[in-house]
Amino acid sequence: MAQRPDQRTGGPAGLLGTGCEPGGAAGARAAVVDGPYGPYGPPGPYDDPAAGTGPAAGPHLAGRTAEDVLAGYLHQQSADFLRSLRLHRESGPDAEGAGAAARRLRRAARRISATLHTFRPLTEEAWADQLLAELGWLSGTLAREQACAARRDRLMAALTRLTGRTDRPDRPERSTDRASRTGRGGRTDRGAEPAAGRSMGARTAGAPRKTEASGTDSGPGSAGPDTDTGSLEGRDTAVPDADAVLAAGAARAGALLDRQLTLARTRAHSAALQALGSSRFHAVADSVAVLASEVPLTRAAADVPAAEALPPLAEQAARRLAEAVGALPLVRAGQPYNAEALADGARQDAPWHQVRVLLRLSRYAQEVLVPEYADPRLTEAALLLEGHRDAAEAAAAAAAAARTPRIAPATAYALGVLHADQRHHVEAARYAFGRVWLSREKTLKGVER
């Protein structure tokens, strides 16, 4: 698969760490690793070069026990959870306010879950495991609706970008031609000869067909969007180019995706409302309310200094992340667009998604140890992997829509182009992540020397 001519070498616009430099020529890649420390400067004051990945103990841990640090962090996140829950209930019919409150609710739930997972040996494990499972269920249920909405917006914007429909001057002409074909207008422009040609069309009488956009039956005498009942007389027999076919199928592909994703979003919204009113959710809210005042920790957490107990556990999370990144095919992802990776790239998504989860655990462990410092490389890498997941899920949605029975060839072609475009974004995100991660390793190794 060749690189699309409309994509520049550095990757799609908007991806961090890729793309052309402002004002640069097409094909010029953004510099990611420059100078002795790269574009981020020297490592932070709490990076531990000996460990290679995780933060060292900072002044935030000095003179405090592990119980003091963990309890303080979990108290803060539990208070944010309960505050977001109250805002969600008070939002009422305000969909925007409810969505913002749900995002804050999920943000707090993720941090509570990550802290209980990383520092599990210092908590009552049975209690922590149960709360972990319930918070995971809640966060996943609330995330589905927002994911469907974001996926729909992403795919609609991609279709508009790929077809350039906003710049096409022939939209009124196409609507006029459609009106003339359906017999609702333009009767004086069509003579008796084309009408006779339709009556003697090559297509014989048969079973009616359904269109994927309108769902109406198209009999042998009608001219729906997906039927071709006219004769070749008076028509241009030239094969249309790829742009014309893409433009013809983009509208139907957009209507199909809009219907499927809107239905999925409606179902996710109903599931979220049902979950928020269930006894299971109230039990989770009660557990978090208890967590806001009392954290079930082991007796050892109250006695051991935080600088001795917490950094080794955070280092374990960072080591698991480094091992997972080491297993990724970063060499194959060394170019933003490559046909070899696109051929079987979907089968490689799971390891990248696992790295995204482990990266989140490492970042949240760093928040516990050094809340005043955030590694910009980890933050950028997390954003890139979020974009990687969004593009992979959007590509899967386009592929699922293309498997819809009885769709027109032009619609299937548009969905195939859309799928390939999103897989290109997946590969660009992998390329950018590899550059960011390698720059981080280069910086840490430079400090060690």
C-alpha positions in Angstrom: 0.0 0.0 0.0 1.5 3.3 -1.1 1.6 6.4 1.0 -1.3 8.7 0.2 -0.2 11.8 -1.7 -2.2 14.1 0.5 -0.4 13.0 3.7 2.9 14.6 4.5 5.8 12.5 5.6 5.8 13.5 9.3 2.3 12.1 10.0 -1.2 13.6 10.2 -1.6 17.1 11.5 -2.4 17.2 15.2 -0.2 14.2 16.3 2.3 15.2 18.9 5.9 14.6 17.9 5.1 14.1 14.2 4.2 16.3 11.2 5.9 19.0 9.3 7.5 21.9 11.1 5.5 25.1 10.7 6.6 26.7 7.5 8.7 23.8 6.4 8.5 22.0 3.1 6.3 18.9 2.7 8.2 15.8 3.6 10.3 17.5 6.3 9.9 15.7 9.6 9.7 17.3 13.0 12.8 16.9 15.1 12.0 14.8 18.1 15.5 14.0 19.4 17.6 17.2 19.4 20.6 18.1 21.6 21.8 16.1 24.5 18.4 15.9 26.2 16.0 16.1 23.3 13.2 18.7 23.1 12.2 18.3 26.8 15.4 19.5 28.4 17.3 17.7 31.2 15.4 15.1 33.3 13.3 16.1 36.2 14.7 16.5 39.7 13.1 13.2 40.8 14.0 10.9 37.9 16.1 8.0 39.1 18.7 7.2 36.5 19.8 4.1 38.3 16.4 2.6 38.0 16.1 3.9 34.4 12.4 4.6 34.5 10.7 5.6 37.8 11.0 8.6 40.0 13.1 8.7 43.1 11.8 9.7 46.6 11.3 13.5 46.8 10.7 15.9 49.7 7.0 15.0 49.6 7.8 11.7 51.3 10.4 12.9 53.8 9.3 12.4 57.5 6.0 10.7 56.5 4.8 7.1 56.7 3.4 5.2 53.9 0.0 5.4 55.5 0.1 9.2 55.6 1.0 9.5 51.9 -1.4 6.9 50.6 -4.3 8.0 52.8 -3.9 11.6 51.8 -3.9 10.8 48.1 -6.9 8.5 48.3 -8.8 11.0 50.4 -8.3 13.6 47.8 -9.4 11.4 44.9 -12.4 10.1 46.8 -13.5 13.7 47.5 -13.2 14.4 43.8 -15.3 11.3 43.0 -18.1 12.3 45.4 -18.0 16.0 44.2 -18.3 14.8 40.6 -21.1 12.5 41.5 -23.0 15.4 43.0 -22.4 17.6 40.0 -23.7 14.8 37.7 -26.9 14.5 39.7 -27.4 18.3 39.7 -26.8 18.7 36.0 -30.3 17.4 35.2 -31.1 17.8 31.5 -27.8 19.6 30.8 -26.1 17.0 28.6 -22.8 19.0 28.4 -22.6 19.4 32.2 -23.5 15.7 32.8 -20.7 14.7 30.3 -18.1 16.9 32.0 -19.1 15.5 35.4 -18.9 11.9 34.1 -15.4 12.6 32.8 -14.3 13.9 36.2 -16.0 10.9 37.9 -14.0 8.5 35.6 -10.8 10.5 36.2 -11.1 10.1 40.0 -12.1 6.4 39.6 -9.1 5.7 37.5 -6.7 7.2 40.0 -8.2 5.3 42.9 -8.0 2.1 41.0 -4.5 2.6 39.9 -3.3 3.5 43.4 -5.0 0.4 44.9 -3.4 -1.7 42.1 0.1 -0.4 42.4 0.3 -0.2 46.2 -1.8 -3.3 46.8 0.6 -4.9 49.3 0.1 -2.0 51.7 -3.8 -2.3 51.6 -6.2 -4.9 52.8 -6.1 -7.0 49.6 -9.6 -8.5 49.7 -11.2 -5.1 50.1 -8.9 -3.5 47.5 -9.6 -6.2 44.9 -13.4 -5.9 45.3 -13.3 -2.1 45.0 -11.0 -2.4 42.0 -13.4 -4.6 40.1 -16.4 -2.3 40.9 -14.6 0.9 39.9 -13.5 -0.8 36.7 -17.1 -1.7 35.9 -18.3 1.8 36.6 -15.6 3.5 34.6 -16.1 1.2 31.6 -19.9 1.7 31.7 -19.6 5.5 31.8 -16.9 5.6 29.0 -18.9 3.8 26.3 -21.3 6.7 25.6 -18.5 9.3 25.3 -16.4 6.9 23.2 -19.3 6.4 20.7 -19.8 10.1 20.4 -16.1 10.8 19.9 -15.8 8.0 17.4 -18.7 9.3 15.3 -17.3 12.8 15.3 -13.9 11.5 14.3 -15.2 9.4 11.4 -17.4 12.2 10.1 -14.5 14.6 10.2 -12.3 12.1 8.4 -14.9 11.6 5.7 -15.2 15.3 5.1 -11.4 15.7 5.0 -10.9 12.8 2.6 -13.6 13.8 0.1 -13.3 17.6 0.5 -17.1 17.9 0.2 -17.1 21.3 1.7 -15.1 22.6 -1.3 -17.1 20.8 -4.0 -19.2 23.1 -6.2 -21.2 20.3 -7.8 -23.5 19.4 -4.9 -26.5 21.3 -6.3 -26.0 19.6 -9.7 -26.0 16.2 -8.1 -29.2 16.9 -6.2 -30.8 18.2 -9.4 -29.8 15.1 -11.2 -31.1 12.9 -8.4 -34.5 14.8 -8.6 -34.6 14.2 -12.3 -33.9 10.5 -11.9 -36.6 10.1 -9.3 -39.1 11.9 -11.5 -39.7 14.7 -9.0 -38.3 17.5 -11.1 -36.5 18.4 -14.3 -39.0 16.5 -16.5 -38.5 18.9 -19.4 -34.8 18.1 -19.4 -35.4 14.4 -20.0 -36.7 13.4 -23.4 -38.8 10.5 -24.4 -35.8 8.6 -25.6 -34.1 8.2 -22.1 -37.5 7.3 -20.7 -37.9 4.6 -23.3 -34.4 3.5 -22.5 -35.4 3.1 -18.9 -38.4 1.0 -19.8 -36.2 -1.3 -21.9 -33.3 -1.3 -19.4 -30.9 -4.2 -19.1 -32.1 -5.0 -15.6 -34.9 -7.5 -15.6 -37.8 -7.6 -13.1 -36.8 -9.1 -9.8 -37.0 -8.9 -6.1 -36.9 -5.4 -4.6 -33.7 -4.1 -3.1 -33.1 -2.1 0.1 -30.8 0.8 0.3 -28.6 1.2 3.4 -29.3 4.9 3.8 -33.1 5.1 3.5 -34.2 1.6 4.1 -36.8 1.8 1.4 -37.5 -0.8 -1.2 -36.3 -0.2 -4.8 -38.3 -2.1 -7.3 -37.4 -2.8 -10.8 -38.9 0.4 -12.1 -37.6 2.8 -9.5 -34.2 4.5 -9.4 -33.1 4.5 -5.7 -29.6 5.4 -4.6 -28.2 1.9 -5.1 -30.0 0.8 -8.3 -28.9 1.3 -11.9 -32.0 0.7 -14.1 -31.1 3.0 -17.0 -29.8 2.0 -20.4 -26.3 2.9 -21.6 -27.9 5.1 -24.3 -27.0 8.7 -23.9 -24.7 8.0 -20.9 -21.0 8.5 -20.4 -19.5 5.0 -20.5 -16.1 6.2 -19.1 -14.9 4.6 -15.9 -15.1 7.2 -13.1 -12.0 8.0 -11.3 -11.3 7.1 -7.6 -12.2 10.6 -6.4 -15.6 10.5 -8.1 -16.4 7.1 -6.6 -15.3 8.2 -3.2 -17.4 11.3 -3.3 -20.4 9.3 -4.5 -20.1 6.8 -1.6 -19.0 9.2 1.1 -22.5 10.5 1.8 -24.0 7.0 2.1 -21.1 5.8 4.2 -21.6 8.8 6.5 -25.3 8.1 6.9 -24.6 4.4 7.6 -21.9 5.2 10.2 -24.1 7.9 11.8 -27.0 5.5 12.2 -24.9 2.7 13.7 -22.9 4.9 16.1 -25.9 6.9 17.2 -27.7 3.7 18.0 -24.7 2.4 19.9 -24.5 5.7 21.8 -28.2 5.6 22.7 -27.7 2.1 24.1 -24.6 3.1 26.0 -26.5 6.1 27.5 -29.4 3.9 28.6 -26.9 1.4 30.1 -25.1 4.3 32.0 -28.4 5.6 33.4 -29.4 2.2 34.5 -26.0 1.6 36.1 -26.1 4.9 38.0 -29.5 4.0 39.4 -28.6 0.5 40.4 -27.9 -0.9 43.9 -24.5 -1.9 42.6 -23.5 1.7 41.9 -24.8 2.9 45.3 -22.6 0.2 47.0 -19.6 1.6 45.1 -20.5 5.1 46.1 -20.7 4.0 49.7 -17.3 2.4 49.5 -15.7 5.5 48.1 -17.4 7.6 50.8 -15.8 5.4 53.4 -12.5 5.7 51.6 -12.8 9.5 51.8 -12.5 9.3 55.6 -10.8 6.0 56.3 -8.4 3.9 54.2 -8.1 0.2 55.0 -4.3 -0.2 55.1 -2.1 -2.8 56.7 -0.4 -2.2 60.0 3.0 -2.1 58.3 1.9 0.9 56.3 1.5 2.9 59.5 5.0 2.1 60.7 7.3 2.0 57.6 8.6 5.3 56.2 7.1 6.3 52.9 10.5 6.8 51.3 11.2 3.1 51.9 7.9 1.5 51.1 6.4 3.4 48.2 9.3 3.9 45.6 10.0 0.1 45.2 6.3 -0.5 44.4 6.2 2.4 42.0 9.4 1.1 40.4 7.8 -2.3 39.8 5.0 -0.5 37.8 7.7 1.3 35.8 9.6 -1.9 35.2 6.5 -3.6 33.9 6.0 -0.7 31.6 9.5 -0.8 30.3 9.3 -4.6 29.6 6.0 -4.1 27.7 7.5 -1.4 25.6 10.5 -3.5 24.9 8.2 -6.2 23.5 6.6 -3.7 21.0 7.7 -3.8 17.3 9.2 -0.3 17.5 11.6 -1.1 14.7 8.8 -1.9 12.3 7.0 1.3 13.5 10.1 3.3 12.7 8.3 4.9 9.8 5.0 6.8 10.1 3.4 5.0 7.1 4.5 1.5 6.0 2.5 -1.1 4.1 4.0 -4.0 6.0 2.5 -2.8 9.3 -0.8 -1.9 7.6 -1.2 -5.5 6.3 -1.6 -7.0 9.8 -1.6 -4.0 12.0 -4.9 -4.8 13.6 -3.5 -7.9 15.2 -0.8 -5.8 16.9 -3.2 -3.5 18.6 -3.6 -5.5 21.9 0.1 -5.1 23.0 -0.1 -1.3 22.4 -3.3 -1.1 24.4 -1.6 -3.0 27.2 1.2 -0.5 27.2 -1.3 2.4 27.4 -2.7 0.8 30.6 0.7 0.2 32.1 1.7 3.8 31.2 -1.3 5.1 33.1 -0.4 3.0 36.2 3.2 4.4 36.1 2.0 8.0 35.7 -0.4 7.7 38.6 2.2 6.1 40.8 4.4 9.1 40.1 1.6 11.4 41.2 1.5 9.7 44.6 5.3 10.0 45.1 6.0 13.4 43.5 2.7 15.3 42.9 4.6 18.5 42.1 6.4 16.9 39.1 5.1 15.2 36.0 7.4 13.8 33.4 6.5 15.5 30.1 7.6 12.5 28.1 5.2 10.2 29.9 2.4 12.7 29.4 3.1 13.0 25.7 3.4 9.3 25.3 0.1 8.8 27.1 -1.6 11.3 24.7 -0.2 9.5 21.7 -1.4 6.1 22.9 -4.9 7.6 23.6 -4.9 8.7 20.0 -3.7 5.3 18.9 -6.6 3.6 20.7 -9.1 6.1 19.2 -7.8 5.6 15.7 -7.8 1.8 16.0 -11.4 1.7 17.3 -12.5 4.1 14.6 -10.9 1.8 12.0 -12.7 -1.2 13.5 -16.0 0.7 13.3 -15.5 1.5 9.6 -14.6 -2.1 8.9 -17.7 -3.3 10.7 -19.9 -0.9 8.7 -18.3 -2.2 5.5 -19.6 -5.7 6.4 -23.2 -4.5 6.3 -25.1 -6.6 3.8 -26.4 -5.2 0.5 -24.5 -1.9 0.5 -23.5 -0.3 -2.8 -20.0 -0.7 -4.1 -19.3 3.0 -3.8 -20.3 2.9 -0.2 -18.0 0.0 0.5 -15.2 1.7 -1.3 -15.6 4.9 0.8 -15.6 2.8 4.0 -12.5 1.0 2.9 -10.7 4.3 2.2 -11.9 5.5 5.7 -10.6 2.4 7.3 -7.2 2.7 5.6 -7.0 6.4 6.7 -7.6 5.5 10.4 -5.0 2.7 10.2 -2.6 5.3 8.8 -3.2 7.3 11.9 -2.6 4.2 14.1 0.8 3.7 12.4 1.7 7.4 12.8 0.9 7.3 16.5 3.1 4.2 16.9 5.9 6.0 15.1 5.6 9.1 17.3 5.4 7.1 20.5 8.6 5.2 19.5 10.4 8.5 18.9 9.2 10.0 22.3 10.1 6.8 24.2 13.6 6.5 22.6 14.3 10.1 23.4 13.4 9.4 27.0 15.7 6.4 27.2 18.5 8.4 25.5 18.2 11.1 28.1 18.3 8.7 31.0 21.3 6.8 29.6 23.0 10.2 29.0 22.5 11.1 32.7 23.9 7.7 33.8 27.1 8.3 31.9 
